[in-house]
Amino acid sequence: MSFDLIKRLTIFIVLCAVQILFLNHIRLFGVATPMLYILFVIIFHRNTPKWALLLWSFAMGLAIDVFSNTPGLAAGSMTLIAIIQPYLLELFVPRDSIEELRVSTTTLGYGKYYLFCTILTIIYCLVFFALEAFSFYDWIHWLTCAGSSALLTLILLASIETVRKK
């Protein structure tokens, strides 16, 4: 087994455990839930095969769905941002950069990294909560849940990246 596989599997298990055991029980103001497992899609290298990215992301979403009682919501949303991630990453990475580029603030810079995370997180939250509501009847509640969860997740991602950089 390669070191990359073991590392990715460890990150998978840790993110699932933290989300399921701790973060799923947080409902800030009754609407906002941090979704740290989005970080799993964000940290994939630049040259990761698209099929591997889709498979890992779907597996992460499925694991979250099984333990969070959200049938298909996380799996569908994670698969969507896994489809978008390589194309979005190419917009933020210089063309002459290395193929094994690791997505972080040191390689992309603060502005590009946080914009990249913000776009993926907002897309994820909008799709997740749209699938959950499956209706736009109460669109103010839908936008409130999606926006507040995205903001809380971005704050969590920023604090983790700050700690990881040190």
Secondary structure, DSSP 8 states (H G I E B T S, - for coil): --HHHHHHHHHHHHHHHHHHHTGGG--BTTTB---GGGHHHHT--TT--HHHHHHHHHHHHHHHHHHHT-TTHHHHHHHHHHHHHHHHHHHHS-TTS-TT---SHHHH-HHHHHHHHHHHHHHHHHHHHHHHH---TTHHHHHHHHHHHHHHHHHHHHHHHHHHH-
